[in-house]
Amino acid sequence: MEIYQLTAHELKALMERGEVRAVEVVQAFFKRIEQVEDKVKAFITLTPEQALEQARAVDETRREGRDPGCLAGIPIALKDNLCTEGLTTTCGSRILAHWQPPLEATAVSRLRKAGAVILGKLNLDEFAMGTTTQTSAFYPTRNPWDLGRVPGGSSGGPAAAVAAGETPLALGSDTGGSVRQPAAFCGIVGLRPTYGRVSRWGLVALASSMDQIGPLARDVTDCALVLEVIAGRDPLDPTSLPIDPEPYSKALVPQVQGIKVGIPREYLERAEPGVKEGVAQALKRLEELGARCEEISLPHLEPALVAYHIIAAAEASSNLARFDGLNFGLRVSGRDVEEMYCNTRGQGLGPEVKKRLILGTYFLSKGRYQDYYLKAVKIRTLILQDFRKAWERFDLLATPTTPTVALPFREETFPPLENYHSDIFTIPPSLAGLPALSLPCGWSQGLPVGLQLIGKPLQEPLLLQVAYTLEQAIEFRRARPILEVS
Ligand code: GLN
C-alpha cells in the first residue's frame, strides 16, 4: 500500500512508531497531487514549501522527545472559504481572487496547534453556493470516480481531493449539505456537526444560522479525530456552544444492539432506484447487526427546500454586502462611489451569487418580507417539530444522502431546480441544526451511494458509533477510484 492510500489514523500510527517521518508523508501526497491534479482540479492554491517546513518541525519535535500534537504530521487541505492568515482565501470568487486574510479561522489554528500540515486550499462553488463546484470562478473540479461527472458541491474540491488520494483529510463547510452531498458523490465520509459545535470564526459566512465547518475523510475514525481537534467553545464566535470537545474517537465501538433507527418514508420514495437499493441494503445490514429500523413520516421535505433557499438567500444578501470594493479584494473604479460598488460587484461576482443576492434582498424588502422570509421561518419551525417528534421514538434517522449518484458534468450551467434538488435530503437537518453524516454504503451505476445518518443535537458520539459499526460491516472502506497516473 502506498502512503497516499492510507487513512489519517493509519499514518498517525506509522509516524508514532517511527516507521515513517512526517516529511516523507507530506512528500508522498505532493507527489500524488502532481500525478492526478491535472485531471481532478481540486486545489486552488498549493503550499508545498510551508507544508514541508511544518513537517520538518514535527519530525524535529518528535526527535527531541516532545509531544508534537495529536494530528502531528498529518496532511490536511482546506476549503477556500476558510480564512488562512496571509494565504489567499478566494471563496472561489473573482472578487477575492487575491485577498489575503489578516486572521486565521479558529478551526484552522486548532489544526495547526495539533500538528496537522496544511497542503493548500481547495476549490468550491463561488461563496459556497451550489451543488456541482461548477460555479467556481476558476475552473470546475471533476469527480475522481468518473471524470465526466461532477464531484458535488459546494465542497467539491475537498471531497474530490480526499477521494483522489491527494490528501487524507479536508475541512469543508456545510450550510445546506455542502459537506455531505459531495462526500456522497465522491464515496467518502463527511460530517456536519451540531450547529455551534465548531466555531465559525474565520469561515466566510454564507448563511450564518446554518453554516458549520465539518471534516471530510476516508473513514469515520478520521472524521472523529478531526472533530476532536476543531470542536469546542471559542470566545470569538458567540454562537459556539460552551461544551468541551469529547474524545469522539473513543466512541467508536462496533455496537448497535437495540439502537432505534427511524427511516423517513418520504426520503426513500424520492431517491432514484439504484440509490434506494443501495441504502436499503445498508439498512438491512444495520438490522442484522442488531439495530431496530422502522419507518416514520417526515412530511415537510419539499417545503424545507423552499424555506432553505429563502432563508439562505436572505442571510447571504446581508453577509455578502461587505464585498463592495471598499475593504476586501477587488475594486473596480467608477465616477462615484455608487458606480464603484456596481462595477466591483458586477465584475467580481458570478451569476449564481448575483441571483441569490438579488433574491435575498427582495425576500427581506418591505412588503415582501411577510410573504417570503416570515413564511420560510415558520416552515423551519415545522421542521424542528417534525424532528422533535421523531426523537420521541428514535435514537437516529437514516436516509439516502442524495436522490441520485454523481451527476454528469455539463458544459452549460445546471438547470437551477435540478441543482437545488440535489440537497433535498441534507437540508432539513441543516435547518434544524442537527448533526448528520454521510457514509458511503454501496454502488449504483458504478458510482458511490451515500447513506445519511442524522442524530439528536450534540449526539455526535452515537452518530459516529453507528456509522463506524456499519462501516466495518460493509466492504467499501478500501475502495479507491482508478485514476490513471500521468
Ligand atoms: N447546495 C446548497 C446551496 O446551494 C448548500 C450550500 C452549502 O451547504 N454551502 O445553497
Boltz pocket constraint, residues with backbone or C-beta under 6 A from the ligand:
constraints:
  - pocket:
      binder: B
      contacts: [[A, 127], [A, 128], [A, 129], [A, 130], [A, 131], [A, 153], [A, 154], [A, 173], [A, 174], [A, 175], [A, 176], [A, 177], [A, 178], [A, 179], [A, 206], [A, 312], [A, 419], [A, 423]]
      max_distance: 6.0
